[in-house]
Amino acid sequence: MLLILVSRYWGQSRLSTSRQ
């Protein structure tokens, strides 16, 4: 459960950084 939430959050953060 926690891993999924963290994975999703981390994925979004990485996508944001990649876009910038």
N, C-alpha and C positions, 0 to 999 in steps of 0.2 A: 504493500500500500504506500508506505512512505517513499520507497524507491521509485515508484511510478510518478509520484508527485514531483519529487526532486528531478527525476529524469526529464519530465515535461518542462519544468521551470528552467533547468540548465539548458535544455534544447532551445528554448525561446531566447534565453540570454545569448547563446552562441549565435543564433540566427541574427539577432539584433546587431551583434558586434560584426558579424560577417558583412552585413548590409552596409554598415557605416564605412 
